[in-house]
Amino acid sequence: MAINGRIDRLVVTPDRVLVIDYKTNRPAPDALDRVDPAYVLQAAVYVAVLKRLYPDRPVEAALVWTDGPKLMPIPQAMLEAALAP
């Protein structure tokens, strides 16, 4: 499967990997259940790919809303649900 995308920010430490995607929606959603599902799916795909590259540490995802700014971590369960058939 081919995947084409660009990660906005990738933080790799000895303990974990964090992928961050910047979003410019105005106004920014105030809760995860109001986030466009396409954004969660995009983060889930990044996490799935990065888990293969970094199998020795947890991979996490978050959105940064530039309107604020506001950091919004995405729970692992939500990422997994986005990839479920």
C-alpha positions as CSV (number, residue, x, y, z in Angstrom):
1,M,0.0,0.0,0.0
2,A,1.3,3.4,-0.9
3,I,0.9,6.3,1.5
4,N,1.6,9.9,0.7
5,G,1.7,12.5,3.4
6,R,3.8,15.0,5.2
7,I,4.2,15.0,9.0
8,D,4.2,18.5,10.4
9,R,6.3,17.8,13.5
10,L,7.9,14.5,14.6
11,V,9.4,14.2,18.1
12,V,11.5,11.1,18.7
13,T,12.9,10.4,22.1
14,P,14.3,7.3,23.7
15,D,11.0,6.8,25.5
16,R,8.4,7.6,22.8
17,V,7.5,9.0,19.4
18,L,5.1,11.9,19.0
19,V,3.6,12.9,15.7
20,I,2.0,16.4,15.6
21,D,-0.3,17.7,12.9
22,Y,-0.9,21.5,12.7
23,K,-4.5,22.6,11.9
24,T,-5.7,26.1,11.0
25,N,-9.4,25.7,11.4
26,R,-11.1,28.8,12.9
27,P,-12.6,28.5,15.3
28,A,-10.7,25.4,16.5
29,P,-13.0,22.6,17.9
30,D,-13.3,22.6,21.6
31,A,-13.4,18.8,22.0
32,L,-12.1,15.7,20.2
33,D,-15.7,14.6,19.3
34,R,-16.0,17.8,17.2
35,V,-12.8,17.1,15.2
36,D,-13.2,16.2,11.6
37,P,-12.8,12.4,11.4
38,A,-10.5,12.8,8.4
39,Y,-8.0,14.5,10.7
40,V,-8.1,11.6,13.2
41,L,-7.7,9.1,10.3
42,Q,-4.7,11.0,9.0
43,A,-3.1,10.9,12.4
44,A,-4.0,7.2,12.8
45,V,-2.2,6.4,9.5
46,Y,0.9,8.3,10.6
47,V,0.9,6.4,13.9
48,A,0.5,3.0,12.1
49,V,3.5,3.7,9.8
50,L,5.6,5.1,12.6
51,K,4.9,2.0,14.8
52,R,6.6,-0.1,12.1
53,L,9.6,2.3,12.1
54,Y,9.9,2.5,15.9
55,P,8.7,-0.9,17.2
56,D,10.6,-0.4,20.5
57,R,8.6,2.6,21.8
58,P,5.0,3.9,22.0
59,V,3.9,6.2,19.2
60,E,1.4,9.0,20.1
61,A,-0.4,11.6,18.0
62,A,-1.7,15.1,18.7
63,L,-3.3,18.0,16.8
64,V,-2.1,21.5,17.3
65,W,-4.8,24.1,16.5
66,T,-3.1,27.4,15.5
67,D,-6.3,29.2,16.6
68,G,-5.5,29.4,20.2
69,P,-3.0,27.8,20.1
70,K,-4.2,24.5,21.6
71,L,-2.6,21.0,21.8
72,M,-5.1,18.2,21.5
73,P,-3.7,14.7,22.1
74,I,-5.6,11.9,20.4
75,P,-6.2,8.8,22.5
76,Q,-4.9,5.5,21.2
77,A,-8.4,4.0,21.2
78,M,-9.6,6.8,18.9
79,L,-6.7,6.2,16.5
80,E,-7.4,2.5,16.4
81,A,-11.1,3.1,15.8
82,A,-10.3,5.3,12.9
83,L,-8.5,2.5,11.2
84,A,-11.1,-0.2,12.0
85,P,-12.9,-1.7,8.9
